[in-house]
């Protein structure tokens, strides 16, 4: 078994932020090959379990993931909604999704945001019905980025007003509205293709810890890790690994947003970004580990 573990965000390094699918075939075959070689791999994402089952695990299974996961020491895990939900990925595919109900938004908030999107913003975005612990409103694929981002800003202002009007404790940038108990348990978190409304307890470090717990129950943890992501919050995966005393480097596949200063190595892949960078990263490690090319 190779002394390497991998933690991946999905949108960006694995799935194209344009098509929202795995558009580069080598990503699929390299992930399967590395799994079969005993490299523990976790997908730590804000996406829902349904998205990962259909857009990530299904093509991996078509490429032989089931057989790979029957190999000795093979481990794969999915953490969704930034730690609010999770599921094992085994030779039978993705298992049942568990949900942390303690971090979920109240039904009135979910219903209110759904109605807001349908009534005022349906021309640029849609409400993600697959989320179970958080709310996500995503850019329509037929809408260009500039049009979406202008609407996104207006949506986030309207969402803040709606939710705080329901008494929800909420943070959105510099706007903060405590609840009746003086607490702020939720936040509005924009991404390049969506807006997430979520518990402040959810983030990528929580997801990394959950993945480590799962892997540790099933075998020794490697000392060397790489995390891969396209947003500043993805560095928190590496932050968690670093806190355990293991060797880690973070691969930033969208460095134009600003490379963060961290006590571990931060890697960029030349001029490559998003899933092109993700594919190059995986190809590098396939060669480094001496795995046969598909």
C-alpha angles and dihedrals in degrees: 000000000000121000094241137101128186133210115190135191106211110214105069108010097044109015122041111250086219102050096022088222136094097272099172112072096205090064089064097045094043093051090051092047093049092047091053088050090059100258108147109229128191128185107213109186147147087232122105126258089248091057093050092045093052105031102033114017096041095057090042090053090049087056094052105275092141092060091043091055090054088065118106111271095007113147133173130170139178127215114187137189090024093296100325092108137018145173140188118248111214140160087284092057127252115348131218115308116242118207129205099224091186091075099041122117119246118266092246090060093048093048092046095053092045090055092045091055095046095047102041113010108032091113092068108021145020137218112248105231093186097070116104106178103026140028121248127184112189138199115257111244091231092059122085121237098250093051092047096048092052090052092042092061092051091046093052092052090049092046091051091052093046096048097043087049086060089055096256116153103235144170124203114171106300093345111099127176117179120209125241090282092053093252132127105207099161139050141192109236118187123206129183092266105022150018118238123200107196151146114284086232092068120090143122095273089059088051092050091052091051090051092049091051091052094047094045091057089058104042146323118317118238117243094222121066140173125198121197128198148137103225136063091248090060089072086073089075089062091040089061094047090049090052090060092058096249126132112263141167126186121222112212110201094182104043093158087085088064131280111248124230108244136165089242132059118284114204130200124189103231110261093335119113139182116355093351087062090043091054092049091049092053092045090053093053093044087058093041091054093045095241119162114255115246 
